[in-house]
Amino acid sequence: MIATYDAAVIGGGPAGTIAAALLAGDRDVVVIEEHSSSGTPMQCAGLVTQDVADMFGVRPDILNSIRGADVVFPSGGKFEVRSEGVKALLIDRSDLDRKLAERATDKGVEIRYGTKYSGHRVSGDGVSVSTSTGEIRSRLIIGADGHSSKVASSLRDNRPKEYVYGIGADVKLRSEHDDVMTLRIGSEFAPGFFSWEIPFGDMTRIGLCMSAGAGGTPNDHLKKLMAALGTGAEDIVSKYAGKIPLGGRPRTYGERTLLIGDAAGQVKPVSGGGLYPICKAAPILGRIAGEALRDDSLTAKHLSRYEKEWKKEIGKELSRGYRIRRMFTNLSDKDLDKIFRIINRDDMRSILSGIDLDNPSSVASPMLRNPQVGIRFLPLMMRAMI
Ligand SMILES: Cc1cc2nc3c(=O)[nH]c(=O)nc-3n(C[C@H](O)[C@H](O)[C@H](O)COP(=O)(O)OP(=O)(O)OC[C@H]3O[C@@H](n4cnc5c(N)ncnc54)[C@H](O)[C@@H]3O)c2cc1C
């Protein structure tokens, strides 16, 4: 007999298990996850704000609290930002995924591990989902299957604007400061994005993302960065790689279909962070999908409210962030060094120390409103926009 559910969630990462837990209760919800457990392989630097950590509703292990950042420009100029309070938490991302999955199970969600989704067919009365362990039927399908979402591709012409490619390693290396991370921009270590060094105890989480086709592989750049820090392969304790969709997907809903997380392209383009958008989008999905299931009204038109509402919540940061990213990728190393010379002043450090890391693009306008800074930025911005 074919198993039948109210909602089939494809992907057992944070987007899938948070959405599934919100929908469970008196509904039959299944999560289809290709791996044999939650939390591995891990593809994340694990940096979130306290607000995001509170939104998960579970408590992941915290590896460190970060109070400041050194942003290193291509020619070595160091822009130091310090804050009185904690700006970010370094969490154990695998532990987070495991705890979110446990919570979903506690709420009655069935998680089918070791099961690969291969496609689905929507008809008037439901969805037939094909998986490696057989077919299931569901009233609604939720694509939470990550950056290369197959569910998202079932909605035509639905690719994200671009991907950046990331790699990271936890390395036996004690950083100079216990609670200050280092971010590097420029073509040497992270062309088209940035690299990070995040301390935790006697270890440092080192990683980077880069644009596609920027020359070299993420692994080449990681080796170069590690060599510059005086460390190497022998010091690596664990390593991970992944890609991040940027610029959003054109559609995040369809007939009996909703998308969330990386599958929906809900990622902050300036930082590559996907956990905050998931925490904001999931309650909206839970409410709208819940009402649609209750009313048996699962048409694309009805579900389109989801996209409207999550965009009202986080769409501005995602679109403004992507405009900033487009400008950033048009800047040469020389331009970036020019920016360092423009912003290397106490009033800019003070603005940046108050940055809301969940809405990082909001820092641009107070910086540009400063007449001495704004006027010097103008030619660079004009050039970057062309
Ligand atoms: C290098 C790197 C560093 C990052 N650092 C941060 C950070 O510091 N902070 C932050 O907020 N974000 C960070 N991110 C982004 C963050 O990791 C993602 O946004 C987040 O994992 C998205 O969650 P998700 O549940 O949407 O997708 P995923 O976590 O990718 O989960 C998708 C799940 O779907 C499963 N799946 C896929 N296809 C199928 C299939 N066909 N059948 C069955 N299962 C399937 C996968 O196995 C996976 O378990 C980083 C990303 C990378 C690559």
The ligand as an SDF file (V2000), in Angstrom:
LIG
                    3D

 53 58  0  0  0  0  0  0  0  0999 V2000
   30.9690   27.0100    3.2080 C   0  0  0  0  0  0  0  0  0  0  0  0
   29.6420   27.4590    3.7590 C   0  0  0  0  0  0  0  0  0  0  0  0
   29.6030   28.2080    4.9300 C   0  0  0  0  0  0  0  0  0  0  0  0
   28.3570   28.6640    5.4280 C   0  0  0  0  0  0  0  0  0  0  0  0
   28.3400   29.3710    6.5980 N   0  0  0  0  0  0  0  0  0  0  0  0
   27.1520   29.8170    7.0970 C   0  0  0  0  0  0  0  0  0  0  0  0
   27.1000   30.5200    8.3340 C   0  0  0  0  0  0  0  0  0  0  0  0
   28.1290   30.7350    8.9960 O   0  0  0  0  0  0  0  0  0  0  0  0
   25.8920   30.9490    8.7790 N   0  0  0  0  0  0  0  0  0  0  0  0
   24.7320   30.7260    8.0970 C   0  0  0  0  0  0  0  0  0  0  0  0
   23.6580   31.1610    8.5210 O   0  0  0  0  0  0  0  0  0  0  0  0
   24.7570   30.0290    6.9290 N   0  0  0  0  0  0  0  0  0  0  0  0
   25.9330   29.5670    6.4260 C   0  0  0  0  0  0  0  0  0  0  0  0
   25.9600   28.8400    5.2560 N   0  0  0  0  0  0  0  0  0  0  0  0
   24.6780   28.5780    4.5720 C   0  0  0  0  0  0  0  0  0  0  0  0
   23.9130   27.4720    5.2950 C   0  0  0  0  0  0  0  0  0  0  0  0
   24.7430   26.3680    5.5210 O   0  0  0  0  0  0  0  0  0  0  0  0
   22.7110   27.0730    4.4290 C   0  0  0  0  0  0  0  0  0  0  0  0
   21.9950   28.2450    4.0860 O   0  0  0  0  0  0  0  0  0  0  0  0
   21.8030   26.0880    5.1710 C   0  0  0  0  0  0  0  0  0  0  0  0
   22.4270   24.8570    5.3440 O   0  0  0  0  0  0  0  0  0  0  0  0
   20.5370   25.8790    4.3550 C   0  0  0  0  0  0  0  0  0  0  0  0
   19.7320   24.9200    4.9910 O   0  0  0  0  0  0  0  0  0  0  0  0
   18.7030   24.0330    4.1340 P   0  0  0  0  0  0  0  0  0  0  0  0
   18.0080   23.1770    5.1000 O   0  0  0  0  0  0  0  0  0  0  0  0
   17.9640   24.9210    3.2380 O   0  0  0  0  0  0  0  0  0  0  0  0
   19.6500   23.1760    3.1990 O   0  0  0  0  0  0  0  0  0  0  0  0
   20.7330   21.9930    3.6060 P   0  0  0  0  0  0  0  0  0  0  0  0
   21.2610   22.3020    4.9380 O   0  0  0  0  0  0  0  0  0  0  0  0
   21.6040   21.9230    2.4500 O   0  0  0  0  0  0  0  0  0  0  0  0
   19.7840   20.7460    3.7240 O   0  0  0  0  0  0  0  0  0  0  0  0
   19.2250   20.1550    2.5810 C   0  0  0  0  0  0  0  0  0  0  0  0
   19.0700   18.6810    2.8500 C   0  0  0  0  0  0  0  0  0  0  0  0
   18.3990   18.1010    1.7510 O   0  0  0  0  0  0  0  0  0  0  0  0
   18.9690   16.8520    1.4770 C   0  0  0  0  0  0  0  0  0  0  0  0
   18.6890   16.5030    0.0770 N   0  0  0  0  0  0  0  0  0  0  0  0
   19.0900   17.1660   -1.0420 C   0  0  0  0  0  0  0  0  0  0  0  0
   18.6640   16.5400   -2.1400 N   0  0  0  0  0  0  0  0  0  0  0  0
   17.9640   15.4560   -1.7070 C   0  0  0  0  0  0  0  0  0  0  0  0
   17.2880   14.3850   -2.3860 C   0  0  0  0  0  0  0  0  0  0  0  0
   17.2380   14.3200   -3.7200 N   0  0  0  0  0  0  0  0  0  0  0  0
   16.6880   13.4390   -1.6330 N   0  0  0  0  0  0  0  0  0  0  0  0
   16.7400   13.4760   -0.2680 C   0  0  0  0  0  0  0  0  0  0  0  0
   17.3880   14.4570    0.4230 N   0  0  0  0  0  0  0  0  0  0  0  0
   17.9890   15.4250   -0.3000 C   0  0  0  0  0  0  0  0  0  0  0  0
   20.4350   17.0540    1.7450 C   0  0  0  0  0  0  0  0  0  0  0  0
   21.0820   15.8390    2.0040 O   0  0  0  0  0  0  0  0  0  0  0  0
   20.3970   17.9550    2.9730 C   0  0  0  0  0  0  0  0  0  0  0  0
   20.4220   17.2060    4.1600 O   0  0  0  0  0  0  0  0  0  0  0  0
   27.1690   28.3580    4.7380 C   0  0  0  0  0  0  0  0  0  0  0  0
   27.2210   27.5910    3.5760 C   0  0  0  0  0  0  0  0  0  0  0  0
   28.4390   27.1290    3.1020 C   0  0  0  0  0  0  0  0  0  0  0  0
   28.4760   26.2970    1.8440 C   0  0  0  0  0  0  0  0  0  0  0  0
  1  2  1  0
  2  3  1  0
  2 52  2  0
  3  4  2  0
  4  5  1  0
  4 50  1  0
  5  6  2  0
  6  7  1  0
  6 13  1  0
  7  8  2  0
  7  9  1  0
  9 10  1  0
 10 11  2  0
 10 12  1  0
 12 13  2  0
 13 14  1  0
 14 15  1  0
 14 50  1  0
 15 16  1  0
 16 17  1  0
 16 18  1  0
 18 19  1  0
 18 20  1  0
 20 21  1  0
 20 22  1  0
 22 23  1  0
 23 24  1  0
 24 25  2  0
 24 26  1  0
 24 27  1  0
 27 28  1  0
 28 29  2  0
 28 30  1  0
 28 31  1  0
 31 32  1  0
 32 33  1  0
 33 34  1  0
 33 48  1  0
 34 35  1  0
 35 36  1  0
 35 46  1  0
 36 37  1  0
 36 45  1  0
 37 38  2  0
 38 39  1  0
 39 40  1  0
 39 45  2  0
 40 41  1  0
 40 42  2  0
 42 43  1  0
 43 44  2  0
 44 45  1  0
 46 47  1  0
 46 48  1  0
 48 49  1  0
 50 51  2  0
 51 52  1  0
 52 53  1  0
M  END
$$$$
